[in-house]
Amino acid sequence: MTASGMTATVEWSGSAGDNLWSSSGNWNPAQVPTSDDAVIIAEPGSEVIVTGKRSARSLLNQATLWIRGQAGGSHASLAVSVGATNAGTIRLDARDSTYNAELV
């Protein structure tokens, strides 16, 4: 939450060019979303890749959202605490049996 106690809105811009949720340059304002943030991904046709453990207060997705662990047992998860609206695609990718991907 912001200093005033309001939920911050963080919107996908894709400006960093690497499609990674974890790159602050892909968001407006330039910060990686946290569990206090309302996340908006309103760019149909874009791909957003979630690796590691990520969270958001709420999610509006209109793109392809990939929740994808990396090789070698690295898990990926996206936890949304209040609510999620999906008008795009959410993919849970398993490259091998040593990791898992989850949307909570």
C-alpha positions as CSV (number, residue, x, y, z in Angstrom):
1,M,0.0,0.0,0.0
2,T,1.1,3.6,-0.5
3,A,2.0,5.8,2.4
4,S,-1.6,7.1,2.5
5,G,-2.9,3.5,3.0
6,M,-4.4,3.2,-0.5
7,T,-3.6,0.3,-2.8
8,A,-1.2,1.3,-5.6
9,T,-2.0,0.4,-9.2
10,V,0.9,-1.0,-11.2
11,E,0.3,-1.4,-15.0
12,W,2.2,-3.5,-17.4
13,S,4.1,-1.5,-20.1
14,G,6.6,-4.1,-21.4
15,S,9.1,-1.3,-21.9
16,A,12.1,-3.4,-20.6
17,G,11.5,-5.7,-23.6
18,D,12.3,-8.9,-21.7
19,N,8.6,-9.9,-20.8
20,L,9.6,-10.6,-17.2
21,W,7.3,-9.7,-14.3
22,S,10.4,-9.3,-12.2
23,S,11.8,-6.4,-14.3
24,S,10.8,-3.0,-12.9
25,G,11.2,-1.4,-16.3
26,N,8.2,-3.4,-17.5
27,W,5.8,-1.6,-15.1
28,N,4.3,1.8,-14.7
29,P,5.4,3.1,-12.3
30,A,8.8,1.4,-12.6
31,Q,8.5,-1.0,-9.7
32,V,7.9,-4.8,-9.5
33,P,4.4,-5.4,-8.1
34,T,4.0,-6.5,-4.5
35,S,1.1,-8.1,-2.5
36,D,-0.2,-4.5,-1.8
37,D,-0.6,-3.7,-5.5
38,A,-3.5,-3.8,-8.0
39,V,-1.9,-5.2,-11.1
40,I,-3.2,-4.4,-14.6
41,I,-1.9,-6.2,-17.7
42,A,-4.1,-4.6,-20.4
43,E,-2.1,-5.3,-23.5
44,P,-3.7,-8.1,-25.5
45,G,-1.1,-10.0,-27.5
46,S,1.7,-9.4,-25.0
47,E,3.4,-12.1,-22.9
48,V,4.3,-11.7,-19.3
49,I,6.5,-14.3,-17.7
50,V,6.4,-15.0,-13.9
51,T,9.4,-16.7,-12.4
52,G,10.1,-17.1,-8.7
53,K,7.5,-16.3,-6.0
54,R,5.4,-13.3,-6.9
55,S,2.2,-11.7,-5.4
56,A,-0.4,-9.0,-6.1
57,R,-3.4,-7.7,-4.2
58,S,-5.6,-8.0,-7.4
59,L,-5.0,-8.9,-11.0
60,L,-6.6,-7.9,-14.3
61,N,-5.0,-9.9,-17.1
62,Q,-5.7,-9.4,-20.8
63,A,-2.5,-10.9,-22.1
64,T,-0.8,-14.2,-22.0
65,L,0.5,-14.7,-18.4
66,W,3.0,-17.5,-18.1
67,I,3.8,-18.9,-14.6
68,R,7.0,-20.7,-15.3
69,G,9.7,-22.2,-13.1
70,Q,13.3,-22.4,-14.3
71,A,15.3,-25.6,-14.7
72,G,16.9,-27.2,-11.7
73,G,14.0,-27.2,-9.3
74,S,13.1,-23.5,-9.3
75,H,9.4,-23.1,-8.5
76,A,7.2,-20.3,-9.8
77,S,4.0,-19.0,-8.1
78,L,1.7,-16.0,-8.3
79,A,-0.5,-15.4,-5.3
80,V,-3.4,-13.0,-5.7
81,S,-5.0,-12.1,-2.4
82,V,-8.3,-10.2,-3.3
83,G,-9.3,-11.3,-6.8
84,A,-8.3,-12.0,-10.3
85,T,-10.0,-11.2,-13.6
86,N,-8.7,-13.1,-16.6
87,A,-9.7,-12.0,-20.1
88,G,-6.5,-13.4,-21.6
89,T,-4.6,-16.7,-21.1
90,I,-2.9,-18.0,-18.0
91,R,-0.3,-20.8,-18.6
92,L,1.2,-23.0,-16.0
93,D,4.4,-24.4,-17.7
94,A,6.3,-27.5,-16.6
95,R,9.6,-27.9,-18.4
96,D,10.6,-30.9,-16.3
97,S,9.5,-32.8,-13.2
98,T,11.9,-30.9,-10.8
99,Y,9.7,-27.8,-10.5
100,N,6.1,-26.7,-10.4
101,A,4.1,-23.6,-11.2
102,E,1.0,-22.4,-9.4
103,L,-1.6,-19.7,-9.3
104,V,-2.9,-19.2,-5.8
